[in-house]
């Protein structure tokens, strides 16, 4: 299963002030597949993902170097930073719907900023995206309620719908299920598997078996370095690096 | 672990509790005493003049006529105008501070905001009287009077001392209050919400506009009310720059005419007043000011409570 490359990351380095958090990472993220990012806490997983949509640089003192080519165009230099974030969506560890907006407005919050859609179009997009994350049937009578009034699992799917509404080409997820109960986690995992029919998914997970369940490729990070990147099956059945093997068998991390 | 004498600590705890109840009760008692004093001392005026104080436009202590409307109008007008001018400037400062300013500029800026708040109002008064008044007269009032002086509210002659100048000085005094509170409030925007909107391709301004300000709006509203309260109650600087004339807003409606406020009226006449009725009328002015501030605070509180009840926050 080798699709064409969607994101080609070359010599990516990242720093927090003096701390070298990400060391010379090279990865090719395939199109329409799920890439799991695993590794112990503080290994640079989040930094890696946040460099892809240039959220890393928002932190005071943080900087990054290297290339991340989205369909051949470097997100560092070749594109406007706002454009990068519209094309590469993000879902965070803690669900963060906007409490001052209704459920429907939350879904189209990003599109409203762009301001090219009519009210009718926005309502249609909201419905379509709520359907694609499986939330429509659950909350179609509560569209006017605050986004913060939903349950945690619903909030997280709302945030995914919000990212999808921008029609991104890649969606980044930073431990999206770590704050959710098992039932909500299962729903979200199903959703991730469905999403790869349309776009590339990069998902950080603390849960090794989750990576095995949902991903096509897995990247293992340790101390800021990409130790191993391969098809998930290979990583779990025949890891090349002894560190990888020790991590996935739960002997450290 | 050392043995603790529980009876001693219980006693200590209850003594402490009653002490706290005591100081809290003291605050309430202070307010009641103050309010009672104002009613008691203004009673001669209330009983003799009745409602005519609240409707009268003439203040003639020799003739015993005490109408408060021009003073009330001057107070409300100058305070509201000052607050309205201060809002965009203060929010601009706060947004620049929280979103754009590098950390070195931040520390300088916050120092100056604090300094501005710490300047005694008499200094603002002197500055307004000697520096700003002539400048505003030559560079603002005279050109406007020359150009559109036929409109009554911009009519001449251009005195320096005026309700306009008082409003400007009050604006400067209100800015540090609203801006320093707004900086705290905008700085408290949850990072997760900010990042949420930024990840959708929002600019800094859009992030402030759609996340920061909505999240802080109740607090900013409270800060504005606090600023308004400051402007309503300010005495010294206003007395020095407003010109103390009772002609505004009835004999002349010009913004460039001298006027008066409740506070400047009291400050400039109380020590010279001799007749009981005159003194009582001045104290009634103070009572009116207190009631105005209480009303504004109550309405603000109602608005805030109602917004909280609607559930978004």
Interface residues (C-beta under 8 A of the other chain):
Chain A: X53 X55 X58 X60 X82 X83 X85 X86 X89 X90 X92 X94 X96 X97 X98 X99 X100 X109 X110 X113 X114 X146 X148 X149 X159 X162 X163 X166
Chain B: X103 X190 X192 X193 X195 X196 X197 X198 X199 X200 X201 X202 X203 X206 X210 X211 X214 X215 X311 X312 X313
